[in-house]
Structure formats: C-alpha cells, structure tokens
C-alpha cells in the first residue's frame, strides 16, 4: 500500500517545489507602456520628488561624539548600575568643525541631561522602550541646538548598554 502511495506523494511534492521555485525565481513585472498622451501618475510623482531632492539638497552629515557617555544609576544612595551610551549628531553639511569645537560644552550639557534622566528613573526596567527614549532624544536635541542652532537635525542613540553592579 505504501509502495503505491510513495510515487504519488513524490509527484505532489515535486509539483509543489516546482511551483514554489517558479514563483520565487520569476522575473520582476515589466513596466507597462503607455500610449502617447498618457502618463503614469506614480512615475511623475517619483520623478518630481527626485528632482526636488537633487536640487540644492545635500545629505546630512553624521558626526560621532568621540567618547561614550557613562551614566551611573543610583538607587537608595548606592550605585546600582552603569549605563553606557554612544551618541551621533545628524547635522547639516559642513557642521563637523563647529560640532568638534563645541564638543566639550556639548558633552557637559548632554551628561547633565543623561544624569537627570537617570535620576528620574529613566534607566530602570525596560529603559529601551520608545516612550522612554523619545523624551530623552528630544531633550538632547534641544540642548544641542542651544550650541549648534537649527543646523543640528537630530541626536541619534547608536548604542546603549546597562550593566547592573
């Protein structure tokens, strides 16, 4: 009985594998040709966006703050953990020199914000949730703009680690 079902079963598996391979390896769909006078709305929107982006718009620079930030987490007057963070600034092109000249001031201001965040319990529990990190990012960005102006686009948290003591 099994000897009679085995060829049929192998045939079904082979057909299924063939169909799956055909779908997976199929070439991408071809562009539809439009008759004269007709326009593809999606193409005109894409090309308009590309033209707007290419005109006088340079990509932002990403400037890494040289050293990591180490933030102590104190609970009941005792050190309970250390949080280590790496920050990068997203700024308009040509801001690298200004960022590096203000780096000591920026580090001091950022550390104060990070210490305040730790003292408010921001690094306890699930501290990587977006509702916990978003206010921190906003505070860092606003403080950075005090020194760099609106040329600072954003403050990016690239690495964050908590080590319980």
C-alpha positions in Angstrom: 0.0 0.0 0.0 2.8 2.4 0.9 4.7 1.4 -2.2 1.8 2.6 -4.3 1.4 5.9 -2.4 5.0 6.9 -2.4 5.2 7.8 -6.2 2.1 9.8 -5.9 3.4 11.6 -2.8 6.7 12.3 -4.5 4.9 13.6 -7.6 2.9 16.1 -5.5 6.0 17.2 -3.6 7.8 17.7 -6.9 5.0 19.8 -8.4 4.8 21.9 -5.2 8.5 22.5 -5.2 8.4 23.4 -8.9 5.6 25.9 -8.4 7.4 27.4 -5.4 10.7 27.8 -7.4 8.8 29.3 -10.3 7.2 32.0 -8.1 10.5 32.7 -6.2 12.6 32.9 -9.3 10.1 34.8 -11.5 11.5 38.0 -13.1 10.1 41.3 -11.8 7.0 42.5 -13.6 7.7 44.6 -16.7 6.9 48.3 -16.9 3.6 49.0 -18.6 4.0 51.1 -21.8 1.5 54.0 -22.0 0.2 55.3 -25.2 1.1 58.8 -26.3 -0.6 61.4 -24.1 -1.0 59.1 -21.2 1.2 59.4 -18.1 1.9 57.1 -15.3 1.0 59.1 -12.2 3.3 57.2 -9.9 6.3 57.9 -12.3 5.6 61.6 -12.5 5.3 61.8 -8.7 8.6 59.9 -8.2 10.5 62.0 -10.8 9.2 65.2 -9.2 10.4 64.0 -5.8 13.8 63.1 -7.2 14.2 66.5 -8.9 13.3 68.3 -5.7 15.7 66.2 -3.7 18.6 66.7 -6.2 18.2 70.5 -6.3 20.3 72.2 -3.7 19.8 69.4 -1.2 22.8 67.7 0.2 22.7 64.7 2.5 23.1 65.4 6.2 26.4 64.7 8.0 26.6 62.2 10.8 29.2 63.3 13.4 30.1 60.8 16.1 30.7 62.1 19.5 34.2 60.8 20.2 33.9 59.0 23.6 31.0 57.1 25.1 28.9 58.5 27.9 28.9 56.6 31.2 25.9 57.3 33.4 25.7 56.0 36.9 22.3 54.8 38.1 21.9 55.4 41.8 19.2 53.8 43.9 18.9 54.3 47.7 22.2 56.2 47.7 24.1 53.3 46.2 25.3 52.7 42.7 23.1 50.0 41.2 24.1 50.1 37.5 26.1 51.9 34.9 24.6 52.9 31.5 27.0 53.3 28.6 25.8 55.3 25.5 27.2 56.3 22.2 25.7 59.3 20.5 26.0 60.6 17.0 24.8 64.0 15.8 22.9 64.4 12.5 23.7 67.9 11.2 23.5 69.9 8.0 26.6 69.5 5.8 29.7 71.4 6.9 28.9 71.4 10.6 31.7 68.9 11.6 34.2 71.6 12.6 31.6 73.5 14.6 30.5 70.3 16.4 34.1 69.4 17.3 34.8 72.9 18.6 31.7 72.8 20.8 32.2 69.1 21.8 33.3 69.8 25.5 30.3 72.0 26.0 28.0 69.5 24.3 29.4 66.6 26.4 28.8 68.6 29.6 25.2 69.5 28.6 24.4 66.0 27.3 25.8 64.4 30.5 23.6 66.7 32.7 20.6 65.6 30.7 21.6 62.0 31.0 22.2 62.3 34.7 18.8 63.9 35.2 17.2 61.1 33.1 18.9 58.5 35.3 17.8 60.3 38.5 14.2 60.3 37.3 14.3 56.5 36.8 14.7 56.6 33.1 17.2 53.8 33.0 15.2 51.4 35.2 13.2 48.5 33.9 12.5 48.4 30.1 14.5 51.6 29.5 14.9 51.0 25.7 11.1 51.4 25.0 10.4 54.2 22.6 8.2 56.1 25.1 11.2 56.2 27.5 13.9 57.1 24.9 11.9 59.6 22.8 11.8 62.3 25.5 15.5 61.7 26.1 16.3 62.2 22.4 14.2 65.3 22.3 15.9 66.8 25.4 19.4 66.0 23.9 18.4 67.5 20.5 17.0 70.7 22.1 20.1 71.1 24.3 22.4 70.5 21.3 20.5 73.2 19.3 21.4 75.7 22.1 25.0 75.5 20.9 24.7 74.5 17.2 21.4 76.2 16.2 18.9 74.6 13.8 21.7 73.1 11.8 21.5 70.2 14.3 18.9 67.9 12.8 18.8 65.1 15.4 20.7 63.3 18.1 21.0 59.6 17.4 21.5 57.0 20.2 23.6 54.4 18.4 24.5 52.1 21.4 23.0 51.8 24.8 24.0 49.2 27.4 23.1 48.8 31.1 25.4 46.9 33.4 24.0 46.1 36.9 26.6 46.4 39.6 
